[in-house]
Amino acid sequence: MTQSPLTLESIVMDRRDFIKSAAAAAFGSLMAGCGTKPEALSGPAGLERIGVALFTIPSMLEQDFAAAMRKLADIGYREVEFFGPFPYSVPEAHERWRSVAETLGLSQSGYFGRTPRQVREILDENGLSSPSMHADIKTLQTRLEEVAEAAHALGQRFAGIPSIPPQERESLDDYKRMADVFNELGARMDKVGLKFMYHNHGYGLVEMEGEIPFNLLLERTDPNLVALEMDVFWMVAGRADPVAYLDAYPGRFQLMHVKDMTKVVRFAGDGGDPTQWIELFPYIADAGSGVLDLEAIITQARKSGTQHYYLERDLASSPDKTLEASYQYLSSLEF
């Protein structure tokens, strides 16, 4: 089935009525295959456990990992998501990271010189938990035993990838094959007590060969084996509507990266390479300070079954300000 991309105008403030009609028109026919919509989360009116994707504060972690974790806990954050490569990651992942890290002025990743058990001790001391981590697909495929051992030491349930390698998504057939890879890997991970997670990065949200590749991934992967992590900033940059996707695919987006935009921007191209991502970094804003209607997005996410919400502002230039201002906003939301 061919679908047209949703307009970015549906994302900005004061457009709730448009969202309802756009979601119904663009995605209504997909609902039949998605199952029954989960009920909204019970409990307090606000978000119960607000998290941080640690790519927000890599410099703080490099300077003093333990102090950074204390800072997060003191502000009020309760969950963290780690990014690789890790000590057990394949050599290719470390090579790719070195080239990116030099450009970004970074030197470390993963556990920042500590073992998973040492990291767990620091998390426990500060009342923090880590439900998820980002690795690379080859490490998950070839070193799953090491991944699982580290994940269980940290208490993590989700392990996944931040993006599909560019050479693996050049055609619609590539996306179909990746859906099969996700299902196969998800089945293997399920046997070791983990769930595979895929984080969208803005590509695959407009038509390719008459279909929207991201929809194909959603429809061809097993919800019991494959979870999705929605990055709202990259979703918008890729010309899609987060609320419409959450409404159309209940239960699929179990995690979320919460970002804001200084103004509505989109990729110059297809959003398929890191250069295009880095070009948009200056438009990432602290949560609640930009033009995205995060309250509407998170409201729908709660209705659709999202469990974990991570603030992320890639390489925040003023991390203390970002952490504090974003927490103040997110903790003030009532649903």
Secondary structure, DSSP 8 states (H G I E B T S, - for coil): -------GGGTBSS-HHHHHHHHHHHHGGGGGGS--------SSSS-SSEEEEGGGSHHHHHH-HHHHHHHHHHHT--EEEEES--TTS-HHHHHHHHHHHHHHT----TTTTS-HHHHHHHHHHTT-EEEEEE--HHHHHH-HHHHHHHHHHHT--EEEESS--GGG-SSHHHHHHHHHHHHHHHHHHHHTT-EEEEE--S-S-S-BTTB-HHHHHHHHS-TTTEEEEEEHHHHHHTT--HHHHHHHSTTTEEEEEE-EESS----SS-S-SHHHHHHHGGGEE-TTSSSB-HHHHHHHHHHHT--EEEE--TT-SSHHHHHHHHHHHHHH---
